[in-house]
Amino acid sequence: MEKVLRSVIVFLFILTTLTGVNARGNSTKEAEFNWNRVMDAIIQVESEGNPKAVSGNSCGAMQITPILVKECNDILKKQKSKKRFKLSDRFNVAKSKEMFVLIQKHHNPQNNVEKAIRSWNGGPRYSVRGTQKYYNKVMKLLR
């Protein structure tokens, strides 16, 4: 029974993502898309939840690079926002999630979960082949 329920939940998640409709029946353009499950799965794959994780120039729970921080600040500047992220914000899970959502809104306005996962690993010009193992790991946690 639990396996059937889990399958139904995954199916509904994928269906609502693909159709652009949230659980209330609103278009995702009208309501904020909820990236929490995807971000939590990425955090587990990237750092096993460790906000102090460091690997090369990638830091924090979501393993954010200085280039991504700069991209976020460039987006904020174009939006005429006074807000800016610092490199130290990579160690703050809430601010890391804000950066993820900002990147998705800018580069993935259709809220495509597959694109979000693959681009987080391989950048905006990711290859499917190059991101397949990462994608599989994240999707396994989403199931």
C-alpha positions in Angstrom: 0.0 0.0 0.0 2.8 2.4 0.9 4.6 1.7 -2.4 1.3 2.5 -4.3 0.8 5.7 -2.4 4.4 6.8 -3.0 4.0 6.0 -6.8 0.8 8.1 -6.9 2.5 11.0 -5.1 5.5 10.9 -7.6 3.1 10.7 -10.5 1.1 13.7 -9.3 4.3 15.7 -8.7 5.5 15.0 -12.2 2.1 15.7 -13.7 1.7 19.0 -11.9 5.2 20.0 -12.9 4.7 19.1 -16.6 1.3 20.8 -16.8 2.3 23.9 -14.9 -0.6 23.5 -12.4 -0.2 23.4 -8.7 -2.2 21.4 -6.1 -4.8 24.2 -5.9 -5.4 24.2 -9.6 -3.6 27.5 -10.2 -1.1 28.0 -12.9 2.4 28.0 -11.6 2.8 31.5 -13.2 0.1 32.7 -10.6 1.6 30.9 -7.6 5.2 30.4 -6.5 6.6 27.1 -7.6 7.6 24.9 -4.7 11.2 23.8 -5.2 11.6 22.5 -1.6 11.6 18.7 -2.4 14.0 19.2 -5.3 16.3 21.4 -3.2 16.3 19.0 -0.3 17.2 16.1 -2.6 20.0 18.1 -4.2 21.3 19.0 -0.8 21.5 15.3 0.1 23.3 14.5 -3.1 25.7 17.4 -2.9 26.7 17.4 0.8 24.6 14.9 2.7 23.0 18.0 4.4 26.3 19.5 5.6 26.1 23.3 5.4 29.9 23.5 6.0 30.9 21.2 3.2 33.7 22.3 0.9 34.9 20.7 -2.3 37.3 22.8 -4.4 35.6 26.1 -4.9 32.1 24.7 -4.2 30.8 25.3 -0.7 27.8 24.8 1.5 25.0 22.3 1.5 24.2 23.0 -2.2 27.9 23.2 -3.2 27.6 26.7 -4.7 30.5 28.1 -6.7 31.6 31.8 -6.8 30.5 31.9 -10.4 26.9 31.1 -9.3 27.0 33.8 -6.6 28.1 36.3 -9.3 25.3 35.1 -11.6 22.8 35.7 -8.9 24.1 39.1 -8.2 24.0 40.0 -11.9 20.3 38.8 -12.1 19.5 40.9 -9.0 21.3 43.9 -10.6 19.2 43.5 -13.8 16.1 43.4 -11.7 17.2 46.7 -10.1 17.2 45.0 -6.7 19.6 46.3 -4.0 20.0 42.8 -2.5 23.3 41.1 -3.1 24.7 37.7 -2.1 28.1 37.2 -0.5 30.4 34.2 -0.9 29.8 33.5 2.8 26.1 33.1 2.0 26.9 29.7 0.4 27.2 28.3 4.0 23.7 29.5 4.9 21.2 26.9 3.7 18.3 29.4 3.5 20.4 31.8 1.4 21.6 28.9 -0.7 18.0 28.0 -1.4 17.2 31.6 -2.3 20.0 31.5 -4.9 18.7 28.2 -6.3 15.2 29.7 -6.7 16.5 32.9 -8.2 18.5 30.9 -10.8 15.4 28.8 -11.6 13.2 31.8 -12.0 15.7 33.4 -14.4 16.9 30.4 -16.4 14.1 27.9 -16.0 10.8 30.0 -15.9 8.8 26.9 -17.0 9.8 25.2 -13.7 11.1 22.1 -15.5 12.4 19.8 -12.7 14.7 17.8 -15.0 16.3 21.0 -16.3 16.7 22.3 -12.8 18.5 19.2 -11.6 20.7 18.8 -14.6 21.7 22.4 -14.9 22.5 22.6 -11.2 25.1 19.9 -11.8 26.2 20.7 -15.4 25.5 24.4 -15.7 23.2 26.1 -18.2 24.6 24.3 -21.2 24.6 20.8 -19.5 24.7 17.6 -21.5 22.2 14.9 -20.7 24.9 12.2 -20.8 27.2 14.2 -18.5 24.5 14.8 -15.9 22.8 11.4 -16.0 24.3 9.9 -12.9 23.7 13.0 -10.9 20.1 13.2 -12.2 19.5 9.6 -11.3 20.8 10.2 -7.7 18.5 13.2 -7.2 15.5 11.5 -8.7 16.0 8.4 -6.5 15.6 10.7 -3.5 12.5 12.3 -5.0 10.7 8.9 -5.4 
